[in-house]
Amino acid sequence: MDSGMQSRVYATADGQTVVKVYRNHQGDHRTEAANMRRAGLGHWVVEATEADGVEALVLRRFPGRPLRRPDLPRALGPLRQQLAALHREPAGTVNLSRIHERLRRFRSALAAYPLGDLFDAVEIPLERGLLSGPAAFCHLDLWHDNLLIHPERAEVLIIDWTKAAPDDPLRDLALLKTGTLDLLPPDESLQAALTFLPDHAPATLTRYRAYLAMTTLHDLYWFLMNEPYEFEGQRDAKVPRARHALARLPA
């Protein structure tokens, strides 16, 4: 059914279940099953199992397909409800040292590119202590291929929970914008994104602005390290989007 860097997904002959087979042999099948249960999706999990050196997660099959731009109007409501519920689960505090480490890696790799405004959008509030605060359980990979939508109903299932972990919910929502809502034109994308925020207080918008910049830097770093032949095109698409949002949100 699908193939990614970390796994392949197969449909069973009866069409009732899918089997996700992991490539890396690091126990991700059990990690993903545990994360789905934590997110309230345990009823989709059949079992996490190993056989003949293969690690696999068996899931009930959702009758849907990956979300695309025309699906967004009916997907926004269900997504908003699901993410609000997910982010209500407290999970300690935001790990600021991890943000510092990510920025060091991004600066080192992206030093040749004029991205100072994106770095400033993260580093200035970080230095002022504005990114400290409570964490919640987050998905952390909310791009549109990980959002399945029913072909007829406004029913959405979030899949691929291997990266889920405690973090700032606004980082999750920034990932949703860059990975999914940016299928829309820039103004529509930002307006839709703002409906997911818990409030529009200046402190919230500043944090969200920082995570939008950091997510864009992360994406550029990823392409430069993993698919350098795609980097220029991705930079030309993502950086104007990020600057459009940053210009409309308070620093």
FINU-589956 format. One line per field, with one value per residue (C-alpha): residue in one letter; x, y, z; residue number from 1. Coordinates in steps of 0.2 Angstrom, whole numbers, always signed. Last residue first. Example, Ala and Ser with C-alpha at 12.3 -4.5 7.8 and 13.67 -1.06 7.14 Angstrom:
<loses>
rest S/A
xx +68/+62
yy -5/-22
zz +36/+39
nr 2/1
</loses>
This chain:
<loses>
rest A/P/L/R/A/L/A/H/R/A/R/P/V/K/A/D/R/Q/G/E/F/E/Y/P/E/N/M/L/F/W/Y/L/D/H/L/T/T/M/A/L/Y/A/R/Y/R/T/L/T/A/P/A/H/D/P/L/F/T/L/A/A/Q/L/S/E/D/P/P/L/L/D/L/T/G/T/K/L/L/A/L/D/R/L/P/D/D/P/A/A/K/T/W/D/I/I/L/V/E/A/R/E/P/H/I/L/L/N/D/H/W/L/D/L/H/C/F/A/A/P/G/S/L/L/G/R/E/L/P/I/E/V/A/D/F/L/D/G/L/P/Y/A/A/L/A/S/R/F/R/R/L/R/E/H/I/R/S/L/N/V/T/G/A/P/E/R/H/L/A/A/L/Q/Q/R/L/P/G/L/A/R/P/L/D/P/R/R/L/P/R/G/P/F/R/R/L/V/L/A/E/V/G/D/A/E/T/A/E/V/V/W/H/G/L/G/A/R/R/M/N/A/A/E/T/R/H/D/G/Q/H/N/R/Y/V/K/V/V/T/Q/G/D/A/T/A/Y/V/R/S/Q/M/G/S/D/M
xx +39/+20/+13/+10/+28/+32/+18/+24/+42/+38/+29/+43/+56/+46/+44/+61/+70/+61/+66/+84/+85/+78/+95/+101/+90/+95/+107/+101/+83/+83/+91/+78/+64/+72/+74/+56/+50/+61/+53/+35/+41/+46/+30/+20/+30/+27/+8/+6/+15/+4/-12/-21/-28/-28/-21/-30/-40/-23/-18/-33/-30/-12/-16/-29/-16/-3/-13/-18/-7/+2/-11/-2/+16/+20/+4/+3/+22/+18/+3/+15/+27/+13/+9/+26/+34/+31/+34/+26/+39/+33/+15/+12/-7/-19/-37/-50/-68/-78/-87/-87/-69/-64/-48/-31/-18/+0/+2/-3/+11/+8/+24/+27/+12/+12/+10/+10/+24/+23/+33/+49/+49/+48/+64/+72/+86/+72/+62/+77/+84/+68/+63/+81/+85/+71/+77/+95/+91/+103/+111/+129/+127/+114/+123/+131/+116/+104/+115/+117/+98/+94/+105/+98/+80/+85/+92/+75/+66/+48/+41/+32/+19/+2/-12/-23/-13/-21/-39/-35/-27/-42/-55/-45/-42/-60/-65/-51/-54/-70/-62/-45/-50/-47/-29/-25/-27/-20/-34/-48/-57/-46/-39/-37/-19/-5/+12/+27/+45/+53/+67/+57/+42/+39/+23/+13/-5/-23/-21/-35/-45/-29/-32/-33/-17/-8/-14/-7/+9/+11/+7/+20/+34/+30/+32/+47/+57/+73/+74/+76/+65/+48/+34/+16/+3/-15/-32/-49/-46/-48/-31/-21/-15/+4/+13/+32/+43/+57/+61/+43/+33/+14/+0
yy +195/+197/+187/+193/+195/+178/+170/+177/+174/+155/+154/+163/+151/+135/+135/+141/+131/+116/+118/+122/+107/+93/+87/+88/+74/+68/+81/+96/+90/+88/+105/+114/+105/+109/+127/+128/+119/+132/+147/+140/+136/+154/+161/+149/+155/+174/+170/+162/+176/+189/+180/+172/+157/+138/+139/+128/+142/+151/+138/+140/+159/+155/+143/+154/+168/+158/+148/+130/+115/+125/+117/+100/+100/+118/+121/+104/+106/+123/+115/+101/+115/+124/+109/+111/+94/+77/+63/+56/+51/+33/+39/+36/+39/+52/+47/+59/+58/+71/+58/+53/+48/+45/+55/+49/+61/+55/+59/+77/+81/+80/+72/+78/+68/+78/+73/+90/+101/+115/+131/+139/+146/+165/+163/+179/+169/+157/+172/+179/+162/+157/+172/+177/+160/+164/+181/+176/+164/+170/+153/+148/+144/+131/+116/+124/+135/+120/+110/+123/+127/+109/+109/+125/+117/+101/+112/+120/+103/+109/+104/+89/+79/+86/+78/+92/+92/+76/+82/+99/+88/+77/+92/+103/+88/+84/+102/+105/+89/+95/+111/+102/+88/+98/+100/+82/+70/+52/+39/+32/+16/+14/-4/-12/-12/-25/-18/-28/-32/-45/-57/-73/-66/-51/-44/-28/-32/-27/-8/+3/+2/+9/+26/+36/+45/+35/+19/+26/+29/+12/+4/+16/+11/-8/-7/+5/-9/-4/-17/-3/-8/-9/-19/-11/-24/-18/-25/-28/-30/-49/-51/-41/-24/-20/-5/-3/+5/+18/+27/+25/+13/+12/+0
zz +85/+81/+67/+49/+43/+50/+40/+23/+28/+31/+14/+5/+13/+9/-10/-15/-2/-7/-25/-20/-8/-20/-26/-8/-3/+14/+22/+12/+12/+31/+35/+24/+33/+50/+45/+40/+57/+66/+58/+61/+79/+82/+75/+86/+101/+97/+93/+110/+119/+110/+115/+101/+110/+109/+92/+78/+71/+67/+55/+44/+43/+39/+25/+18/+17/+9/-4/+3/+3/+16/+28/+27/+31/+35/+44/+54/+58/+66/+76/+83/+88/+96/+106/+115/+116/+123/+110/+94/+81/+78/+77/+59/+57/+60/+55/+48/+46/+37/+27/+9/+4/+23/+26/+31/+38/+38/+19/+24/+35/+54/+60/+78/+85/+102/+120/+130/+136/+149/+147/+140/+123/+129/+139/+131/+123/+115/+109/+100/+94/+85/+74/+73/+64/+51/+49/+46/+32/+19/+14/+17/+35/+32/+39/+54/+58/+57/+69/+81/+80/+84/+99/+106/+104/+113/+127/+128/+132/+135/+152/+158/+148/+151/+140/+133/+117/+111/+114/+105/+91/+88/+88/+76/+65/+64/+60/+47/+37/+28/+21/+18/+6/-10/-5/-2/+13/+11/+8/+18/+24/+39/+41/+58/+62/+63/+68/+62/+67/+55/+61/+57/+67/+78/+84/+88/+89/+83/+85/+79/+96/+104/+96/+112/+109/+123/+113/+97/+106/+113/+96/+88/+101/+99/+80/+82/+91/+84/+69/+56/+42/+49/+42/+44/+41/+36/+42/+35/+16/+17/+7/+20/+15/+16/+23/+21/+34/+39/+23/+16/+7/+4/+0
nr 251/250/249/248/247/246/245/244/243/242/241/240/239/238/237/236/235/234/233/232/231/230/229/228/227/226/225/224/223/222/221/220/219/218/217/216/215/214/213/212/211/210/209/208/207/206/205/204/203/202/201/200/199/198/197/196/195/194/193/192/191/190/189/188/187/186/185/184/183/182/181/180/179/178/177/176/175/174/173/172/171/170/169/168/167/166/165/164/163/162/161/160/159/158/157/156/155/154/153/152/151/150/149/148/147/146/145/144/143/142/141/140/139/138/137/136/135/134/133/132/131/130/129/128/127/126/125/124/123/122/121/120/119/118/117/116/115/114/113/112/111/110/109/108/107/106/105/104/103/102/101/100/99/98/97/96/95/94/93/92/91/90/89/88/87/86/85/84/83/82/81/80/79/78/77/76/75/74/73/72/71/70/69/68/67/66/65/64/63/62/61/60/59/58/57/56/55/54/53/52/51/50/49/48/47/46/45/44/43/42/41/40/39/38/37/36/35/34/33/32/31/30/29/28/27/26/25/24/23/22/21/20/19/18/17/16/15/14/13/12/11/10/9/8/7/6/5/4/3/2/1
</loses>
